[in-house]
């Protein structure tokens, strides 16, 4: 996978793994389109961790989501 398609693939994987849920990432002070940029930055930071460089996708996704949550993003159910 190219460096550009991998983040898109992982975002799609996250969305797919959520099933038919209607949850979305929201931030109190940032627009929705900022999420992708923040997610990609977190993912790049996560990939620098030697423990995660083995490529275990579930661990990478979990670490990336923890990073995004530390930035203030929350996964909430749509009403």
Secondary structure, 3 states (H helix, E strand, C coil): CCHHHHHHHHHHHHHHHCCCCCEEEECCCCCCCHHHHHHHHHHHHHHCCHHHCCCCHHHHHHHHHHHHHHCCCEEEECC
